[in-house]
Amino acid sequence: MGFGDVWCSWVRVCITTYELEFMVNGDSVGVIKPQRGLRQGYPISPIYDSLLFLKASHVDCTALVRILNSYCEASGQTVNFQKSSAFVSPNTPRSLRDDICSTLKVQQMDSKTKYLGLPLIFGQKKTEMFGFLLDKVFQKMQGWKQKLLSQSGRDV
């Protein structure tokens, strides 16, 4: 991909030189040095999640496909298109939206799509959109109330 040897060695050092120390009752009982790249939860692991922004055009989508193919070829990694999606502005003509998703080999993201239980796209009606959170909190509070209060306290 054109990165110099020094740069590559710096990145390699950043992602491979860490150790996991196991403590029992405050005493170190052993150290493990992982040998295989990044782990979930490691501070740099968010590099696995990518948001890419581009102009809604066939030319830009084709360029992105070339970039992703070059990255995959150079890194040995692959893009999981089944876990990928595209959000295209509703102002974009339907035929262009379809062309973009077809070119990128991804599904078009629904405006109601959620990630970790939260909406990814916020519209004007935020109260309506986040109402389910209030409902969940209210249900939890009702459960706590029933568990923590005596029968006479619940009757009041």
CYANA upper distance limits for C-alpha pairs under 8 A (distance plus 0.5 A):
  1 MET  CA     70 SER  CA      7.86
  1 MET  CA     71 TYR  CA      7.79
  1 MET  CA     74 ALA  CA      6.81
  3 PHE  CA      7 TRP  CA      6.91
  3 PHE  CA      8 CYS  CA      7.09
  4 GLY  CA      8 CYS  CA      6.79
  5 ASP  CA      9 SER  CA      6.63
  6 VAL  CA     10 TRP  CA      6.78
  7 TRP  CA     11 VAL  CA      6.87
  8 CYS  CA     12 ARG  CA      6.61
  9 SER  CA     13 VAL  CA      6.63
 10 TRP  CA     14 CYS  CA      6.79
 11 VAL  CA     15 ILE  CA      6.91
 12 ARG  CA     16 THR  CA      6.53
 13 VAL  CA     17 THR  CA      6.07
 15 ILE  CA     37 GLY  CA      6.66
 15 ILE  CA     38 LEU  CA      6.76
 15 ILE  CA     44 ILE  CA      8.32
 16 THR  CA     34 PRO  CA      7.97
 16 THR  CA     35 GLN  CA      7.54
 16 THR  CA     36 ARG  CA      8.14
 16 THR  CA     37 GLY  CA      6.53
 16 THR  CA     38 LEU  CA      8.10
 17 THR  CA     33 LYS  CA      8.31
 18 TYR  CA     33 LYS  CA      6.98
 18 TYR  CA     34 PRO  CA      8.02
 19 GLU  CA     31 VAL  CA      7.04
 19 GLU  CA     32 ILE  CA      6.20
 19 GLU  CA     33 LYS  CA      5.07
 19 GLU  CA     34 PRO  CA      7.33
 20 LEU  CA     31 VAL  CA      6.08
 20 LEU  CA     32 ILE  CA      5.63
 20 LEU  CA     33 LYS  CA      6.78
 20 LEU  CA     34 PRO  CA      8.27
 21 GLU  CA     28 SER  CA      7.28
 21 GLU  CA     29 VAL  CA      8.12
 21 GLU  CA     30 GLY  CA      6.38
 21 GLU  CA     31 VAL  CA      4.90
 21 GLU  CA     32 ILE  CA      6.94
 22 PHE  CA     28 SER  CA      6.27
 22 PHE  CA     29 VAL  CA      6.13
 22 PHE  CA     30 GLY  CA      5.95
 22 PHE  CA     31 VAL  CA      6.74
 23 MET  CA     27 ASP  CA      5.71
 23 MET  CA     28 SER  CA      4.96
 23 MET  CA     29 VAL  CA      6.21
 23 MET  CA     30 GLY  CA      8.06
 24 VAL  CA     28 SER  CA      6.98
 24 VAL  CA     29 VAL  CA      7.12
 38 LEU  CA     42 TYR  CA      7.18
 38 LEU  CA     44 ILE  CA      8.00
 38 LEU  CA     45 SER  CA      6.66
 39 ARG  CA     45 SER  CA      6.97
 40 GLN  CA     45 SER  CA      6.34
 41 GLY  CA     45 SER  CA      6.75
 54 LEU  CA     60 ASP  CA      7.13
 54 LEU  CA     61 CYS  CA      8.18
 55 LYS  CA     60 ASP  CA      6.83
 56 ALA  CA     60 ASP  CA      7.64
 56 ALA  CA     61 CYS  CA      8.08
 56 ALA  CA     88 VAL  CA      7.81
 56 ALA  CA     92 THR  CA      7.98
 56 ALA  CA     96 LEU  CA      8.15
 56 ALA  CA     97 ARG  CA      8.32
 56 ALA  CA    100 ILE  CA      7.77
 57 SER  CA     61 CYS  CA      6.82
 57 SER  CA     96 LEU  CA      7.83
 57 SER  CA    100 ILE  CA      7.63
 58 HIS  CA     62 THR  CA      6.60
 58 HIS  CA     96 LEU  CA      8.25
 58 HIS  CA     99 ASP  CA      7.59
 58 HIS  CA    100 ILE  CA      6.79
 58 HIS  CA    103 THR  CA      8.12
 59 VAL  CA     63 ALA  CA      6.76
 60 ASP  CA     64 LEU  CA      6.71
 61 CYS  CA     65 VAL  CA      6.75
 61 CYS  CA    100 ILE  CA      6.91
 61 CYS  CA    103 THR  CA      7.10
 61 CYS  CA    104 LEU  CA      7.09
 62 THR  CA     66 ARG  CA      6.85
 62 THR  CA    103 THR  CA      7.34
 62 THR  CA    104 LEU  CA      8.26
 63 ALA  CA     67 ILE  CA      6.75
 64 LEU  CA     68 LEU  CA      6.59
 65 VAL  CA     69 ASN  CA      6.56
 65 VAL  CA    103 THR  CA      8.32
 65 VAL  CA    104 LEU  CA      7.01
 66 ARG  CA     70 SER  CA      6.65
 67 ILE  CA     71 TYR  CA      6.66
 68 LEU  CA     72 CYS  CA      6.60
 68 LEU  CA     79 VAL  CA      8.33
 69 ASN  CA     73 GLU  CA      6.60
 70 SER  CA     74 ALA  CA      6.59
 71 TYR  CA     75 SER  CA      6.41
 71 TYR  CA     77 GLN  CA      8.29
 72 CYS  CA     76 GLY  CA      5.88
 72 CYS  CA     77 GLN  CA      5.51
 72 CYS  CA     78 THR  CA      5.84
 72 CYS  CA     79 VAL  CA      7.94
 73 GLU  CA     77 GLN  CA      7.91
 80 ASN  CA     84 SER  CA      7.05
 81 PHE  CA     85 SER  CA      8.00
 81 PHE  CA    105 LYS  CA      7.15
 81 PHE  CA    106 VAL  CA      6.34
 82 GLN  CA    106 VAL  CA      7.54
 84 SER  CA    106 VAL  CA      6.44
 84 SER  CA    107 GLN  CA      7.76
 85 SER  CA    106 VAL  CA      5.58
 85 SER  CA    107 GLN  CA      5.49
 85 SER  CA    108 GLN  CA      6.12
 85 SER  CA    109 MET  CA      6.03
 86 ALA  CA    101 CYS  CA      7.26
 86 ALA  CA    106 VAL  CA      7.07
 86 ALA  CA    107 GLN  CA      6.92
 86 ALA  CA    108 GLN  CA      5.46
 86 ALA  CA    109 MET  CA      5.89
 87 PHE  CA    108 GLN  CA      6.49
 87 PHE  CA    109 MET  CA      5.55
 87 PHE  CA    110 ASP  CA      8.14
 88 VAL  CA     92 THR  CA      7.38
 88 VAL  CA     97 ARG  CA      6.86
 88 VAL  CA    108 GLN  CA      7.79
 88 VAL  CA    109 MET  CA      8.26
 92 THR  CA     96 LEU  CA      7.18
 92 THR  CA     97 ARG  CA      6.93
 93 PRO  CA     97 ARG  CA      6.84
 94 ARG  CA     98 ASP  CA      6.71
 95 SER  CA     99 ASP  CA      6.68
 96 LEU  CA    100 ILE  CA      6.57
 97 ARG  CA    101 CYS  CA      6.83
 97 ARG  CA    108 GLN  CA      8.42
 98 ASP  CA    102 SER  CA      6.54
 99 ASP  CA    103 THR  CA      6.48
100 ILE  CA    104 LEU  CA      6.63
101 CYS  CA    105 LYS  CA      6.19
101 CYS  CA    106 VAL  CA      5.70
101 CYS  CA    107 GLN  CA      6.52
101 CYS  CA    108 GLN  CA      6.69
102 SER  CA    106 VAL  CA      7.19
109 MET  CA    113 THR  CA      7.09
111 SER  CA    120 LEU  CA      8.26
111 SER  CA    121 ILE  CA      6.54
112 LYS  CA    119 PRO  CA      6.93
112 LYS  CA    120 LEU  CA      8.04
112 LYS  CA    121 ILE  CA      7.62
113 THR  CA    119 PRO  CA      6.43
113 THR  CA    120 LEU  CA      6.60
113 THR  CA    121 ILE  CA      7.94
114 LYS  CA    118 LEU  CA      5.49
114 LYS  CA    119 PRO  CA      4.74
114 LYS  CA    120 LEU  CA      5.98
115 TYR  CA    119 PRO  CA      6.90
115 TYR  CA    120 LEU  CA      6.91
119 PRO  CA    129 MET  CA      8.07
122 PHE  CA    126 LYS  CA      7.24
122 PHE  CA    129 MET  CA      8.25
125 LYS  CA    129 MET  CA      6.66
126 LYS  CA    130 PHE  CA      6.49
127 THR  CA    131 GLY  CA      6.25
130 PHE  CA    134 LEU  CA      7.60
131 GLY  CA    135 ASP  CA      6.84
132 PHE  CA    136 LYS  CA      6.72
133 LEU  CA    137 VAL  CA      6.73
134 LEU  CA    138 PHE  CA      6.54
135 ASP  CA    139 GLN  CA      6.65
136 LYS  CA    140 LYS  CA      6.74
137 VAL  CA    141 MET  CA      6.67
138 PHE  CA    142 GLN  CA      6.74
139 GLN  CA    143 GLY  CA      6.83
140 LYS  CA    144 TRP  CA      6.73
141 MET  CA    145 LYS  CA      6.53
142 GLN  CA    146 GLN  CA      6.79
143 GLY  CA    147 LYS  CA      6.73
144 TRP  CA    148 LEU  CA      6.37
145 LYS  CA    149 LEU  CA      6.35
145 LYS  CA    154 ARG  CA      8.06
146 GLN  CA    150 SER  CA      8.26
146 GLN  CA    154 ARG  CA      7.30
149 LEU  CA    153 GLY  CA      5.91
149 LEU  CA    154 ARG  CA      6.48
150 SER  CA    154 ARG  CA      6.76
151 GLN  CA    155 ASP  CA      6.82
152 SER  CA    156 VAL  CA      7.14
